[in-house]
Structure formats: structure tokens, C-alpha cells
Amino acid sequence: MRMQRFKQALLGLAGAAVAAGTLSLWGCGGSGVTVNDTAQTQPGNGWTWQLPANFPTPKVPADNPMSAAKVELGRFLFYDKRLSGNGTQSCASCHHQDKAFTDGRITAVGSTGAIHPRNSQGLANVAYHPTLTWANPSLLSLEAQMQVPLFSETPVELGVNDGNVAEILARLSGDARYPSLFAAAYPGVDAPISWANITRAIASFQRTLISGHSRYDQFLQGTVTLTESERRGLDLFNSEKAECFHCHAGFNFNDQVVHASTQVLDIPFHNTGLYNLGGTGNFPAGNQGLFELTEKPADRGRFRAASLRNVGVTAPYMHDGSMATLEEVLDFYAAGGRHITSGPNAGDGRAHPNKSDLISRIDLTTQDKADLVAFLKTLTDSDFLTNPKFSNPHAAP
């Protein structure tokens, strides 16, 4: 009960930041309408964004302004296994830099060995995501979302609970570096080593994980040339034939975007025909999408469209990691959904009553698919995957 009140207090803090930063109500259909903002300096806090060309300024909560000291503290905390209850796992355990901050697993594994029902999502450009999980439209800030891996009980992630919440803070207080790191990030605060400040610092670090220097970005800037296959794939991607751009558009290749000048915020979720167990409309237990929160039949199987930034290194794919390769993903979309003919998940997803109108059979040749894969691999940002500013500060030089 004490832990529940503690989590509610932290969520209240994060919720206030969301309320202050959101300019309109969210919905579940359509696509976002935004206005670009090219300014990169946030007045009054001394922080200057170093953004790729054509990237807008991220939205930052008023009660958690960016600072270099806070970002550096957040990087230490993000990689620190002592932040988990049993000291075995950090945020980075499920978010590896070389995989664009995914983990390469089908589904995530928590600090106690609990198998999670969903695939770990990438953190590239997470500052621009208005929603932050596969199917929870209520988590609208990184500060609020951080409560899930910290305190989740079913399944356990980092495993913070009543029995260890004070012990974990003591671990950090007893480290030679953290008192000065917290003091620099939160000057003038009597007791800066707190769970609220841990949450704020990690969120600040995550907002700096910006990826926009792929070969595709360099192509847009005129500094590299795409191959014939990559260029054909780009044209297909943006065509009404392949229709990829409907859910994967804009600078972040998705259909949910928020930034400092967002005027209208729309948050679509989609059923792509991945499952239809026995023709009942069901998805596997624990992976029913928005339905698990709303209990509305029309929300069964609806999930957020992921950004395609760095998609070449973030396999496996889909919310449950059930597709191993980009080729398999393209075959799925070309078929207009997935027909599973045997086993416990048997059913024709192509016939799911909630399937998006955007998902229909596409006549893609073998060459078309190869060209699309070639283009998608141009979205890999090698600099992002190796940038020392995002790396583990605890590792030996």
C-alpha cells in the first residue's frame, strides 16, 4: 500500500508535466497535424539542442527543463544496474545502443527473469513520441512512462518495491560520484537523491537520443547518392502501391509526433491483421492492444506504429517480436495480414474485423521487396549507434 501511494505521487508529478505540455486532446484515429519550429535554444535554462537538419525542437515539460548536468546524471543512471531491486539490470539491459536502444530479443526479460509479453521498443528520437508504449495512450511523458519499468509488478522489470526502495537510494548515496552528480543537476536542493529526480534525469538523457544522420538523411542533404535499388525502394515506400508512408511518414517515419510547436495532437493506433485467433477477433492473451485498457471490442489488436528509424538493426519486429526479418514483415504487409494455419494462434488475420483499411493485399514483386529492404536499411544511423555521448559511462575506457 505504501508503494502504491509512492507511485501515485510520482505519477501525479509527471502527469502535471503532461498537462502543461499538451495542447489538445488525443484521439485514436487519423494522423497528426503539426507546425514545424526550427528554433533550437530553450530560453532561460542555457540548454541548446544540437539537432539534425529539418528536425523540430522537442517538447520538454516545464518542470523538467533540460540541462547538461541533468543529462549526464541521467546517462549514469540509465546504465546503472544498482537501480534495479536485485542489482542485476539497468535500463540499458533492454535498450542497447548498438541496436538503436532495443535488445534483439523476441520479448523483453525482467531483472527477476520474468518473460515480458512485448518486444522492447527503440529509444531513437523518443523525445518526439507522444505515446511511449505499444498500446497505452495514457502515458504521454517520459517521466510518467519511467514509472512502468521501475515499479511494474506484473511482469517485474527493474523490480523496485517496498522492500528495496530505500536501499536503492542508499546504494546511490554511497557511491563516490552520485552525490556530486545529483548536486550539479539539482542545485540548491537539500536532498537531491530522490526517485522524482532519478525519473527526471533519465527522461532528460532519453530526450537527447536523437537520430538523424543516416544515409537517407545525407541523401536529403545532397551529400550522398542512393543506389538504384535504394532509390526505387524510396519511390515505392512513398507510393500508393506500397502505401508504407501512410503510417510511417515525416522526419521520424511514424504517425505520432509531438514537438515544441505541436498545435494538434492525434494518437492513432492500428490493427494490421497480425492475428485473428479462430476467427474470433482475439489476439494472444496479454497482447490484445488497446482493448486491454478500454475493453472496447473495436480496440482489439490495435497497437502503435513504430518509427522506422534504424529499423535495419532493431529486429525482431512487431509488438510481440513475432517476425524475424524485414523480408518477413514485407511479406506480411503484401499479403494484407497474416494467415496462421496451425497451432494455438491459428486464424486468418487478413479477415480481422478491426483491421485497418490501410492494410490490403499489395502486388509486390521479388525485386520490389528487395528494393524496399534496401531503402529501409538506408535509415540506419551509424553515428547514433556509436556516439560516445550515449554510451555506458560505467564501462572501462
Helices and strands as residue ranges (DSSP letters): H 2-21, E 41-42, E 47-48, H 68-78, G 81-83, G 91-93, G 97-99, G 126-128, H 142-145, H 147-151, H 165-173, H 178-185, H 195-207, H 215-220, H 228-237, G 244-246, H 291-294, G 297-299, G 311-313, H 326-334, E 339-340, E 347-348, G 349-351, H 366-377, H 382-386, G 388-390
